[in-house]
Amino acid sequence: MSTRGWLADGRLTEAGRAAHAEIAERVGGFRRQALTGISPEEYESAVGVLRRMAGNLS
């Protein structure tokens, strides 16, 4: 992050804050697209199943 100029002295720079905002918008768009037509209950159920599956593999 420092190499990109996003971080200086352990803090985000103005460029870092701008990059963070852009990345957050992209992630939000991806998430909205991925969840189209899926109810909150269906999402929670799927996440629960995936957690149990991951636990079975630990």
C-alpha distance matrix in Angstrom:
0.0 3.8 5.4 5.2 6.4 5.2 5.5 8.7 11.3 10.0 10.2 8.8 9.9 12.4 10.3 7.9 11.3 12.7 10.3 11.0 14.6 14.8 13.5 15.9 18.7 18.4 18.5 21.4 23.2 22.9 24.2 27.0 28.0 28.1 30.1 32.7 36.1 35.1 36.4 34.6 37.2 36.6 32.8 33.5 36.0 33.8 31.0 33.7 35.1 31.7 31.1 34.5 34.0 30.8 32.8 35.6 33.3 31.9
3.8 0.0 3.8 5.4 5.0 5.6 4.7 6.3 9.0 8.9 9.6 9.1 9.3 12.3 10.7 9.2 12.7 14.3 12.6 13.7 17.1 17.5 16.8 19.1 21.7 21.7 22.0 24.8 26.6 26.5 27.8 30.5 31.6 31.8 33.8 36.3 39.8 38.7 40.0 38.1 40.7 40.2 36.5 37.0 39.6 37.5 34.6 37.2 38.6 35.3 34.5 37.9 37.4 34.1 35.9 38.8 36.4 34.8
5.4 3.8 0.0 3.8 5.4 7.5 8.1 9.5 12.4 12.7 13.3 12.2 11.9 14.2 11.7 11.0 14.8 15.5 13.4 15.2 18.5 18.2 17.4 20.3 22.6 22.0 22.7 25.7 27.0 26.8 28.6 31.2 31.9 32.1 34.5 36.8 40.4 39.6 41.2 39.5 42.2 41.4 37.7 38.5 41.0 38.5 35.9 38.7 39.8 36.3 35.9 39.2 38.4 35.2 37.3 39.8 37.3 35.9
5.2 5.4 3.8 0.0 3.8 5.5 7.8 10.1 13.6 13.5 13.1 11.0 10.2 11.7 8.7 8.4 12.1 12.1 10.0 12.4 15.3 14.7 14.4 17.4 19.3 18.9 20.0 22.8 24.0 24.0 26.0 28.4 29.1 29.6 32.0 34.0 37.7 37.2 38.7 37.3 40.1 39.4 35.7 36.8 39.4 37.0 34.5 37.5 38.7 35.3 35.1 38.6 37.8 34.8 37.1 39.7 37.3 36.2
6.4 5.0 5.4 3.8 0.0 3.8 5.6 7.2 11.0 11.5 10.6 8.7 7.1 9.0 6.7 6.9 10.6 11.2 10.2 12.4 15.1 15.3 15.5 18.1 20.0 20.3 21.4 23.8 25.3 25.8 27.5 29.7 30.7 31.5 33.5 35.6 39.2 38.6 39.9 38.3 41.2 40.8 37.1 38.0 40.8 38.7 36.0 38.9 40.4 37.2 36.8 40.3 39.8 36.8 38.8 41.7 39.5 38.2
5.2 5.6 7.5 5.5 3.8 0.0 3.8 6.9 10.4 9.8 8.3 5.6 5.2 7.3 5.4 3.7 7.4 8.7 7.6 9.0 12.0 12.7 12.7 14.8 17.2 17.7 18.5 20.8 22.5 23.1 24.5 26.7 28.1 28.7 30.5 32.7 36.3 35.5 36.6 34.8 37.8 37.5 33.8 34.6 37.5 35.5 32.8 35.7 37.3 34.2 33.7 37.3 37.0 34.1 36.0 39.0 37.0 35.7
5.5 4.7 8.1 7.8 5.6 3.8 0.0 3.8 6.8 6.2 5.4 4.5 5.4 8.9 8.4 6.3 9.2 11.6 10.9 11.2 14.4 15.7 15.4 17.0 19.7 20.5 20.7 22.9 25.1 25.6 26.5 28.9 30.5 30.9 32.4 34.9 38.3 37.2 38.1 36.0 38.8 38.7 34.9 35.3 38.2 36.4 33.4 36.0 37.8 34.7 33.8 37.3 37.3 34.1 35.7 38.8 36.9 35.2
8.7 6.3 9.5 10.1 7.2 6.9 3.8 0.0 3.8 5.4 5.4 6.4 6.3 10.0 10.5 9.3 11.7 14.3 14.2 14.6 17.5 19.1 19.0 20.4 23.1 24.1 24.4 26.4 28.7 29.3 30.1 32.5 34.2 34.6 36.1 38.5 41.9 40.8 41.5 39.3 42.0 42.1 38.3 38.5 41.5 39.8 36.8 39.2 41.1 38.0 36.9 40.4 40.4 37.2 38.6 41.7 39.8 37.8
11.3 9.0 12.4 13.6 11.0 10.4 6.8 3.8 0.0 3.8 5.5 8.4 9.2 12.9 13.9 12.4 14.3 17.3 17.3 17.1 20.0 22.0 21.7 22.7 25.7 26.8 26.7 28.6 31.1 31.7 32.1 34.6 36.5 36.7 37.9 40.6 43.8 42.5 42.9 40.4 43.0 43.3 39.5 39.4 42.4 40.9 37.6 39.7 41.8 38.8 37.3 40.7 41.0 37.6 38.7 41.9 40.0 37.8
10.0 8.9 12.7 13.5 11.5 9.8 6.2 5.4 3.8 0.0 3.8 7.0 9.3 13.0 13.8 11.3 13.0 16.3 15.9 15.0 18.1 20.3 19.5 20.2 23.4 24.5 24.0 25.9 28.6 29.0 29.2 31.8 33.8 33.7 34.9 37.6 40.8 39.2 39.6 37.0 39.5 39.8 36.1 35.8 38.7 37.3 34.0 36.0 38.1 35.2 33.6 36.9 37.3 34.0 35.0 38.3 36.5 34.3
10.2 9.6 13.3 13.1 10.6 8.3 5.4 5.4 5.5 3.8 0.0 3.8 6.3 9.7 11.1 8.7 9.7 13.1 13.4 12.5 15.1 17.6 17.3 17.8 20.8 22.3 22.0 23.6 26.3 27.1 27.3 29.6 31.7 32.0 33.0 35.6 38.8 37.5 37.8 35.3 38.0 38.4 34.7 34.6 37.8 36.5 33.2 35.5 37.8 35.0 33.6 37.1 37.6 34.4 35.6 39.0 37.4 35.4
8.8 9.1 12.2 11.0 8.7 5.6 4.5 6.4 8.4 7.0 3.8 0.0 3.8 6.7 7.7 5.0 6.1 9.4 9.7 9.1 11.7 14.0 14.0 14.7 17.5 19.0 19.1 20.7 23.2 24.1 24.7 26.8 28.8 29.4 30.5 32.9 36.2 35.2 35.7 33.4 36.3 36.6 32.9 33.2 36.4 34.9 31.9 34.5 36.7 33.9 32.8 36.5 36.8 33.8 35.3 38.6 37.1 35.4
9.9 9.3 11.9 10.2 7.1 5.2 5.4 6.3 9.2 9.3 6.3 3.8 0.0 3.8 5.3 4.8 6.2 8.5 9.6 10.3 12.3 14.1 15.0 16.2 18.3 19.9 20.7 22.2 24.3 25.5 26.4 28.3 30.1 31.1 32.4 34.4 37.9 37.2 37.9 35.8 38.9 39.1 35.5 36.0 39.2 37.7 34.9 37.6 39.7 36.8 36.1 39.7 39.9 37.0 38.7 41.9 40.3 38.7
12.4 12.3 14.2 11.7 9.0 7.3 8.9 10.0 12.9 13.0 9.7 6.7 3.8 0.0 3.8 5.3 5.1 6.2 8.6 9.8 10.7 12.4 14.2 15.3 16.7 18.6 20.0 21.1 22.8 24.5 25.6 27.0 28.9 30.3 31.5 33.2 36.7 36.3 37.0 35.2 38.5 38.7 35.2 36.1 39.3 37.9 35.3 38.2 40.3 37.6 37.1 40.8 41.0 38.3 40.2 43.4 41.9 40.6
10.3 10.7 11.7 8.7 6.7 5.4 8.4 10.5 13.9 13.8 11.1 7.7 5.3 3.8 0.0 3.8 5.5 5.0 6.1 8.5 9.9 10.6 12.2 14.1 15.4 16.6 18.2 19.8 21.2 22.6 24.2 25.7 27.2 28.5 30.2 31.8 35.4 35.2 36.2 34.7 38.0 37.8 34.3 35.4 38.5 36.7 34.3 37.3 39.1 36.3 36.0 39.7 39.6 36.9 39.1 42.1 40.4 39.3
7.9 9.2 11.0 8.4 6.9 3.7 6.3 9.3 12.4 11.3 8.7 5.0 4.8 5.3 3.8 0.0 3.8 5.4 5.0 6.0 8.6 9.8 10.4 12.0 14.2 15.3 16.2 18.0 19.9 20.9 22.1 24.0 25.7 26.6 28.2 30.2 33.7 33.1 34.0 32.2 35.4 35.3 31.6 32.5 35.6 33.8 31.2 34.1 36.0 33.1 32.6 36.3 36.3 33.5 35.5 38.6 36.9 35.7
11.3 12.7 14.8 12.1 10.6 7.4 9.2 11.7 14.3 13.0 9.7 6.1 6.2 5.1 5.5 3.8 0.0 3.8 5.5 5.0 6.2 8.7 9.9 10.4 12.4 14.3 15.2 16.3 18.4 20.0 20.8 22.3 24.4 25.5 26.7 28.5 32.0 31.4 32.1 30.2 33.4 33.7 30.1 30.9 34.2 32.8 30.2 33.1 35.3 32.6 32.2 35.9 36.2 33.6 35.5 38.8 37.4 36.3
12.7 14.3 15.5 12.1 11.2 8.7 11.6 14.3 17.3 16.3 13.1 9.4 8.5 6.2 5.0 5.4 3.8 0.0 3.8 5.4 5.1 6.3 8.6 9.9 10.7 12.5 14.3 15.3 16.7 18.6 20.0 21.2 22.8 24.4 25.8 27.3 30.9 30.7 31.7 30.3 33.7 33.6 30.2 31.5 34.7 33.0 30.8 34.0 35.9 33.3 33.3 37.0 37.0 34.7 36.9 39.9 38.6 37.7
10.3 12.6 13.4 10.0 10.2 7.6 10.9 14.2 17.3 15.9 13.4 9.7 9.6 8.6 6.1 5.0 5.5 3.8 0.0 3.8 5.4 5.1 6.1 8.5 9.9 10.6 12.2 14.1 15.4 16.5 18.2 19.9 21.2 22.4 24.2 25.9 29.6 29.3 30.6 29.2 32.5 32.1 28.6 29.9 32.9 30.9 28.7 32.0 33.6 30.8 30.9 34.6 34.3 31.9 34.3 37.2 35.6 34.9
11.0 13.7 15.2 12.4 12.4 9.0 11.2 14.6 17.1 15.0 12.5 9.1 10.3 9.8 8.5 6.0 5.0 5.4 3.8 0.0 3.8 5.5 5.1 6.0 8.6 9.9 10.4 12.0 14.2 15.3 16.2 18.1 19.9 20.8 22.2 24.2 27.7 27.1 28.0 26.3 29.5 29.4 25.8 26.9 30.0 28.2 25.8 28.9 30.8 28.1 28.0 31.7 31.8 29.3 31.5 34.6 33.2 32.4
14.6 17.1 18.5 15.3 15.1 12.0 14.4 17.5 20.0 18.1 15.1 11.7 12.3 10.7 9.9 8.6 6.2 5.1 5.4 3.8 0.0 3.8 5.5 5.1 6.2 8.7 9.9 10.4 12.3 14.3 15.2 16.3 18.4 19.9 21.0 22.5 26.0 25.7 26.6 25.1 28.6 28.6 25.2 26.5 29.8 28.2 26.1 29.4 31.4 29.0 29.0 32.8 33.0 30.9 33.1 36.2 35.1 34.5
14.8 17.5 18.2 14.7 15.3 12.7 15.7 19.1 22.0 20.3 17.6 14.0 14.1 12.4 10.6 9.8 8.7 6.3 5.1 5.5 3.8 0.0 3.8 5.4 5.2 6.3 8.7 9.9 10.7 12.5 14.3 15.4 16.7 18.4 20.1 21.4 25.1 25.1 26.5 25.5 28.9 28.5 25.2 27.0 30.0 28.1 26.3 29.7 31.4 28.8 29.3 33.0 32.8 30.9 33.4 36.2 34.9 34.7
13.5 16.8 17.4 14.4 15.5 12.7 15.4 19.0 21.7 19.5 17.3 14.0 15.0 14.2 12.2 10.4 9.9 8.6 6.1 5.1 5.5 3.8 0.0 3.8 5.4 5.1 6.2 8.5 9.9 10.6 12.2 14.2 15.4 16.4 18.2 20.1 23.7 23.4 24.9 23.7 26.9 26.3 22.8 24.5 27.3 25.2 23.3 26.7 28.2 25.4 25.9 29.6 29.3 27.2 29.9 32.6 31.2 30.9
15.9 19.1 20.3 17.4 18.1 14.8 17.0 20.4 22.7 20.2 17.8 14.7 16.2 15.3 14.1 12.0 10.4 9.9 8.5 6.0 5.1 5.4 3.8 0.0 3.8 5.5 5.1 6.0 8.6 9.9 10.4 12.1 14.2 15.2 16.3 18.3 21.7 21.2 22.2 20.8 24.1 23.8 20.4 21.8 24.9 23.3 21.3 24.6 26.4 24.0 24.3 28.1 28.2 26.3 28.7 31.6 30.7 30.3
18.7 21.7 22.6 19.3 20.0 17.2 19.7 23.1 25.7 23.4 20.8 17.5 18.3 16.7 15.4 14.2 12.4 10.7 9.9 8.6 6.2 5.2 5.4 3.8 0.0 3.8 5.5 5.0 6.2 8.6 9.8 10.5 12.3 14.1 15.3 16.5 20.2 20.2 21.5 20.6 24.1 23.8 20.7 22.6 25.6 24.0 22.5 26.0 27.7 25.5 26.3 29.9 29.9 28.4 31.0 33.7 32.9 32.9
18.4 21.7 22.0 18.9 20.3 17.7 20.5 24.1 26.8 24.5 22.3 19.0 19.9 18.6 16.6 15.3 14.3 12.5 10.6 9.9 8.7 6.3 5.1 5.5 3.8 0.0 3.8 5.4 5.1 6.2 8.6 9.9 10.6 12.2 14.3 15.6 19.3 19.5 21.3 20.8 24.1 23.2 20.1 22.3 25.0 22.8 21.6 25.2 26.4 24.0 25.1 28.7 28.2 26.8 29.7 32.1 31.0 31.3
18.5 22.0 22.7 20.0 21.4 18.5 20.7 24.4 26.7 24.0 22.0 19.1 20.7 20.0 18.2 16.2 15.2 14.3 12.2 10.4 9.9 8.7 6.2 5.1 5.5 3.8 0.0 3.8 5.4 5.1 6.1 8.6 9.9 10.4 12.2 14.3 17.8 17.3 19.0 18.1 21.2 20.3 17.0 19.0 21.6 19.5 18.0 21.6 22.9 20.5 21.4 25.0 24.7 23.2 26.0 28.6 27.6 27.8
21.4 24.8 25.7 22.8 23.8 20.8 22.9 26.4 28.6 25.9 23.6 20.7 22.2 21.1 19.8 18.0 16.3 15.3 14.1 12.0 10.4 9.9 8.5 6.0 5.0 5.4 3.8 0.0 3.8 5.4 5.0 6.1 8.6 9.8 10.5 12.3 15.7 15.4 16.7 15.8 19.2 18.8 15.7 17.8 20.7 19.1 17.8 21.4 23.0 21.1 22.1 25.6 25.7 24.6 27.2 29.8 29.3 29.6
23.2 26.6 27.0 24.0 25.3 22.5 25.1 28.7 31.1 28.6 26.3 23.2 24.3 22.8 21.2 19.9 18.4 16.7 15.4 14.2 12.3 10.7 9.9 8.6 6.2 5.1 5.4 3.8 0.0 3.8 5.4 5.1 6.2 8.5 10.0 10.7 14.5 15.0 16.9 16.9 20.3 19.4 16.7 19.4 21.9 20.0 19.4 23.1 24.3 22.4 23.9 27.3 27.0 26.2 29.1 31.4 30.8 31.5
22.9 26.5 26.8 24.0 25.8 23.1 25.6 29.3 31.7 29.0 27.1 24.1 25.5 24.5 22.6 20.9 20.0 18.6 16.5 15.3 14.3 12.5 10.6 9.9 8.6 6.2 5.1 5.4 3.8 0.0 3.8 5.5 5.1 6.0 8.6 10.1 13.8 13.9 16.3 16.4 19.4 17.8 15.0 17.9 20.0 17.6 17.1 20.9 21.7 19.5 21.3 24.6 24.0 23.2 26.3 28.3 27.6 28.5
24.2 27.8 28.6 26.0 27.5 24.5 26.5 30.1 32.1 29.2 27.3 24.7 26.4 25.6 24.2 22.1 20.8 20.0 18.2 16.2 15.2 14.3 12.2 10.4 9.8 8.6 6.1 5.0 5.4 3.8 0.0 3.8 5.4 5.1 6.1 8.6 11.9 11.3 13.2 12.8 15.8 14.6 11.6 14.3 16.7 14.7 14.0 17.7 18.9 17.1 18.7 22.0 21.8 21.2 24.0 26.3 25.9 26.8
27.0 30.5 31.2 28.4 29.7 26.7 28.9 32.5 34.6 31.8 29.6 26.8 28.3 27.0 25.7 24.0 22.3 21.2 19.9 18.1 16.3 15.4 14.2 12.1 10.5 9.9 8.6 6.1 5.1 5.5 3.8 0.0 3.8 5.5 5.3 6.2 9.7 10.0 11.8 12.1 15.5 14.6 12.2 15.2 17.6 16.1 16.0 19.6 20.8 19.6 21.3 24.5 24.4 24.2 27.0 29.1 29.1 30.0
28.0 31.6 31.9 29.1 30.7 28.1 30.5 34.2 36.5 33.8 31.7 28.8 30.1 28.9 27.2 25.7 24.4 22.8 21.2 19.9 18.4 16.7 15.4 14.2 12.3 10.6 9.9 8.6 6.2 5.1 5.4 3.8 0.0 3.8 5.5 5.4 9.1 10.2 13.0 14.1 17.0 15.3 13.4 16.8 18.5 16.5 17.0 20.7 21.2 19.9 22.1 25.1 24.5 24.5 27.6 29.3 29.0 30.4
28.1 31.8 32.1 29.6 31.5 28.7 30.9 34.6 36.7 33.7 32.0 29.4 31.1 30.3 28.5 26.6 25.5 24.4 22.4 20.8 19.9 18.4 16.4 15.2 14.1 12.2 10.4 9.8 8.5 6.0 5.1 5.5 3.8 0.0 3.8 5.7 8.8 8.6 11.7 12.6 15.0 12.8 10.7 14.1 15.5 13.1 13.7 17.3 17.6 16.2 18.7 21.5 20.8 20.9 24.0 25.6 25.4 26.9
30.1 33.8 34.5 32.0 33.5 30.5 32.4 36.1 37.9 34.9 33.0 30.5 32.4 31.5 30.2 28.2 26.7 25.8 24.2 22.2 21.0 20.1 18.2 16.3 15.3 14.3 12.2 10.5 10.0 8.6 6.1 5.3 5.5 3.8 0.0 3.8 6.2 5.3 8.0 9.0 11.6 9.8 8.0 11.5 13.2 11.6 12.4 15.8 16.5 15.8 18.1 20.7 20.7 21.1 23.9 25.6 25.9 27.3
32.7 36.3 36.8 34.0 35.6 32.7 34.9 38.5 40.6 37.6 35.6 32.9 34.4 33.2 31.8 30.2 28.5 27.3 25.9 24.2 22.5 21.4 20.1 18.3 16.5 15.6 14.3 12.3 10.7 10.1 8.6 6.2 5.4 5.7 3.8 0.0 3.8 5.6 8.4 10.6 13.2 11.5 10.7 14.4 15.7 14.4 15.8 19.0 19.5 19.1 21.6 24.0 23.8 24.6 27.3 28.8 29.3 30.9
36.1 39.8 40.4 37.7 39.2 36.3 38.3 41.9 43.8 40.8 38.8 36.2 37.9 36.7 35.4 33.7 32.0 30.9 29.6 27.7 26.0 25.1 23.7 21.7 20.2 19.3 17.8 15.7 14.5 13.8 11.9 9.7 9.1 8.8 6.2 3.8 0.0 3.8 6.5 9.7 11.5 9.8 10.3 13.8 14.5 13.8 15.9 18.6 18.9 19.3 21.8 23.8 23.8 25.1 27.6 28.9 29.7 31.5
35.1 38.7 39.6 37.2 38.6 35.5 37.2 40.8 42.5 39.2 37.5 35.2 37.2 36.3 35.2 33.1 31.4 30.7 29.3 27.1 25.7 25.1 23.4 21.2 20.2 19.5 17.3 15.4 15.0 13.9 11.3 10.0 10.2 8.6 5.3 5.6 3.8 0.0 3.8 6.6 8.1 6.1 6.5 10.0 10.8 10.2 12.3 14.8 15.4 15.9 18.3 20.2 20.5 21.9 24.2 25.5 26.6 28.3
36.4 40.0 41.2 38.7 39.9 36.6 38.1 41.5 42.9 39.6 37.8 35.7 37.9 37.0 36.2 34.0 32.1 31.7 30.6 28.0 26.6 26.5 24.9 22.2 21.5 21.3 19.0 16.7 16.9 16.3 13.2 11.8 13.0 11.7 8.0 8.4 6.5 3.8 0.0 3.8 5.3 5.1 6.3 8.7 9.9 10.7 12.4 14.3 15.5 16.7 18.4 20.3 21.2 22.6 24.4 26.0 27.5 28.9
34.6 38.1 39.5 37.3 38.3 34.8 36.0 39.3 40.4 37.0 35.3 33.4 35.8 35.2 34.7 32.2 30.2 30.3 29.2 26.3 25.1 25.5 23.7 20.8 20.6 20.8 18.1 15.8 16.9 16.4 12.8 12.1 14.1 12.6 9.0 10.6 9.7 6.6 3.8 0.0 3.8 5.5 5.1 6.2 8.6 9.9 10.6 12.3 14.4 15.4 16.4 18.5 20.0 21.0 22.5 24.5 26.0 27.0
37.2 40.7 42.2 40.1 41.2 37.8 38.8 42.0 43.0 39.5 38.0 36.3 38.9 38.5 38.0 35.4 33.4 33.7 32.5 29.5 28.6 28.9 26.9 24.1 24.1 24.1 21.2 19.2 20.3 19.4 15.8 15.5 17.0 15.0 11.6 13.2 11.5 8.1 5.3 3.8 0.0 3.8 5.4 5.2 6.1 8.6 9.9 10.6 12.4 14.3 15.4 16.8 18.5 20.0 21.1 22.8 24.8 26.0
36.6 40.2 41.4 39.4 40.8 37.5 38.7 42.1 43.3 39.8 38.4 36.6 39.1 38.7 37.8 35.3 33.7 33.6 32.1 29.4 28.6 28.5 26.3 23.8 23.8 23.2 20.3 18.8 19.4 17.8 14.6 14.6 15.3 12.8 9.8 11.5 9.8 6.1 5.1 5.5 3.8 0.0 3.8 5.5 5.1 6.2 8.6 9.9 10.7 12.3 14.3 15.6 16.6 18.4 20.0 21.3 23.0 24.6
32.8 36.5 37.7 35.7 37.1 33.8 34.9 38.3 39.5 36.1 34.7 32.9 35.5 35.2 34.3 31.6 30.1 30.2 28.6 25.8 25.2 25.2 22.8 20.4 20.7 20.1 17.0 15.7 16.7 15.0 11.6 12.2 13.4 10.7 8.0 10.7 10.3 6.5 6.3 5.1 5.4 3.8 0.0 3.8 5.4 5.2 6.2 8.6 10.0 10.6 12.3 14.4 15.4 16.4 18.3 20.1 21.4 22.7
33.5 37.0 38.5 36.8 38.0 34.6 35.3 38.5 39.4 35.8 34.6 33.2 36.0 36.1 35.4 32.5 30.9 31.5 29.9 26.9 26.5 27.0 24.5 21.8 22.6 22.3 19.0 17.8 19.4 17.9 14.3 15.2 16.8 14.1 11.5 14.4 13.8 10.0 8.7 6.2 5.2 5.5 3.8 0.0 3.8 5.5 5.1 6.1 8.7 9.9 10.5 12.4 14.3 15.3 16.4 18.5 20.2 21.1
36.0 39.6 41.0 39.4 40.8 37.5 38.2 41.5 42.4 38.7 37.8 36.4 39.2 39.3 38.5 35.6 34.2 34.7 32.9 30.0 29.8 30.0 27.3 24.9 25.6 25.0 21.6 20.7 21.9 20.0 16.7 17.6 18.5 15.5 13.2 15.7 14.5 10.8 9.9 8.6 6.1 5.1 5.4 3.8 0.0 3.8 5.5 5.1 6.3 8.7 9.9 10.8 12.5 14.4 15.4 16.8 18.9 20.3
33.8 37.5 38.5 37.0 38.7 35.5 36.4 39.8 40.9 37.3 36.5 34.9 37.7 37.9 36.7 33.8 32.8 33.0 30.9 28.2 28.2 28.1 25.2 23.3 24.0 22.8 19.5 19.1 20.0 17.6 14.7 16.1 16.5 13.1 11.6 14.4 13.8 10.2 10.7 9.9 8.6 6.2 5.2 5.5 3.8 0.0 3.8 5.4 5.2 6.2 8.6 10.0 10.6 12.3 14.2 15.4 16.9 18.6
31.0 34.6 35.9 34.5 36.0 32.8 33.4 36.8 37.6 34.0 33.2 31.9 34.9 35.3 34.3 31.2 30.2 30.8 28.7 25.8 26.1 26.3 23.3 21.3 22.5 21.6 18.0 17.8 19.4 17.1 14.0 16.0 17.0 13.7 12.4 15.8 15.9 12.3 12.4 10.6 9.9 8.6 6.2 5.1 5.5 3.8 0.0 3.8 5.5 5.1 6.1 8.7 9.8 10.4 12.2 14.2 15.5 16.5
33.7 37.2 38.7 37.5 38.9 35.7 36.0 39.2 39.7 36.0 35.5 34.5 37.6 38.2 37.3 34.1 33.1 34.0 32.0 28.9 29.4 29.7 26.7 24.6 26.0 25.2 21.6 21.4 23.1 20.9 17.7 19.6 20.7 17.3 15.8 19.0 18.6 14.8 14.3 12.3 10.6 9.9 8.6 6.1 5.1 5.4 3.8 0.0 3.8 5.5 5.1 6.4 8.7 10.0 10.6 12.5 14.6 15.5
35.1 38.6 39.8 38.7 40.4 37.3 37.8 41.1 41.8 38.1 37.8 36.7 39.7 40.3 39.1 36.0 35.3 35.9 33.6 30.8 31.4 31.4 28.2 26.4 27.7 26.4 22.9 23.0 24.3 21.7 18.9 20.8 21.2 17.6 16.5 19.5 18.9 15.4 15.5 14.4 12.4 10.7 10.0 8.7 6.3 5.2 5.5 3.8 0.0 3.8 5.4 5.2 6.2 8.7 9.8 10.6 12.7 14.5
31.7 35.3 36.3 35.3 37.2 34.2 34.7 38.0 38.8 35.2 35.0 33.9 36.8 37.6 36.3 33.1 32.6 33.3 30.8 28.1 29.0 28.8 25.4 24.0 25.5 24.0 20.5 21.1 22.4 19.5 17.1 19.6 19.9 16.2 15.8 19.1 19.3 15.9 16.7 15.4 14.3 12.3 10.6 9.9 8.7 6.2 5.1 5.5 3.8 0.0 3.8 5.4 5.0 6.1 8.5 9.8 10.8 12.5
31.1 34.5 35.9 35.1 36.8 33.7 33.8 36.9 37.3 33.6 33.6 32.8 36.1 37.1 36.0 32.6 32.2 33.3 30.9 28.0 29.0 29.3 25.9 24.3 26.3 25.1 21.4 22.1 23.9 21.3 18.7 21.3 22.1 18.7 18.1 21.6 21.8 18.3 18.4 16.4 15.4 14.3 12.3 10.5 9.9 8.6 6.1 5.1 5.4 3.8 0.0 3.8 5.4 5.1 6.1 8.6 10.0 10.6
34.5 37.9 39.2 38.6 40.3 37.3 37.3 40.4 40.7 36.9 37.1 36.5 39.7 40.8 39.7 36.3 35.9 37.0 34.6 31.7 32.8 33.0 29.6 28.1 29.9 28.7 25.0 25.6 27.3 24.6 22.0 24.5 25.1 21.5 20.7 24.0 23.8 20.2 20.3 18.5 16.8 15.6 14.4 12.4 10.8 10.0 8.7 6.4 5.2 5.4 3.8 0.0 3.8 5.4 4.9 6.2 8.8 9.9
34.0 37.4 38.4 37.8 39.8 37.0 37.3 40.4 41.0 37.3 37.6 36.8 39.9 41.0 39.6 36.3 36.2 37.0 34.3 31.8 33.0 32.8 29.3 28.2 29.9 28.2 24.7 25.7 27.0 24.0 21.8 24.4 24.5 20.8 20.7 23.8 23.8 20.5 21.2 20.0 18.5 16.6 15.4 14.3 12.5 10.6 9.8 8.7 6.2 5.0 5.4 3.8 0.0 3.8 5.4 5.1 6.6 9.0
30.8 34.1 35.2 34.8 36.8 34.1 34.1 37.2 37.6 34.0 34.4 33.8 37.0 38.3 36.9 33.5 33.6 34.7 31.9 29.3 30.9 30.9 27.2 26.3 28.4 26.8 23.2 24.6 26.2 23.2 21.2 24.2 24.5 20.9 21.1 24.6 25.1 21.9 22.6 21.0 20.0 18.4 16.4 15.3 14.4 12.3 10.4 10.0 8.7 6.1 5.1 5.4 3.8 0.0 3.8 5.4 5.2 6.5
32.8 35.9 37.3 37.1 38.8 36.0 35.7 38.6 38.7 35.0 35.6 35.3 38.7 40.2 39.1 35.5 35.5 36.9 34.3 31.5 33.1 33.4 29.9 28.7 31.0 29.7 26.0 27.2 29.1 26.3 24.0 27.0 27.6 24.0 23.9 27.3 27.6 24.2 24.4 22.5 21.1 20.0 18.3 16.4 15.4 14.2 12.2 10.6 9.8 8.5 6.1 4.9 5.4 3.8 0.0 3.8 5.3 5.2
35.6 38.8 39.8 39.7 41.7 39.0 38.8 41.7 41.9 38.3 39.0 38.6 41.9 43.4 42.1 38.6 38.8 39.9 37.2 34.6 36.2 36.2 32.6 31.6 33.7 32.1 28.6 29.8 31.4 28.3 26.3 29.1 29.3 25.6 25.6 28.8 28.9 25.5 26.0 24.5 22.8 21.3 20.1 18.5 16.8 15.4 14.2 12.5 10.6 9.8 8.6 6.2 5.1 5.4 3.8 0.0 3.8 5.7
33.3 36.4 37.3 37.3 39.5 37.0 36.9 39.8 40.0 36.5 37.4 37.1 40.3 41.9 40.4 36.9 37.4 38.6 35.6 33.2 35.1 34.9 31.2 30.7 32.9 31.0 27.6 29.3 30.8 27.6 25.9 29.1 29.0 25.4 25.9 29.3 29.7 26.6 27.5 26.0 24.8 23.0 21.4 20.2 18.9 16.9 15.5 14.6 12.7 10.8 10.0 8.8 6.6 5.2 5.3 3.8 0.0 3.8
31.9 34.8 35.9 36.2 38.2 35.7 35.2 37.8 37.8 34.3 35.4 35.4 38.7 40.6 39.3 35.7 36.3 37.7 34.9 32.4 34.5 34.7 30.9 30.3 32.9 31.3 27.8 29.6 31.5 28.5 26.8 30.0 30.4 26.9 27.3 30.9 31.5 28.3 28.9 27.0 26.0 24.6 22.7 21.1 20.3 18.6 16.5 15.5 14.5 12.5 10.6 9.9 9.0 6.5 5.2 5.7 3.8 0.0
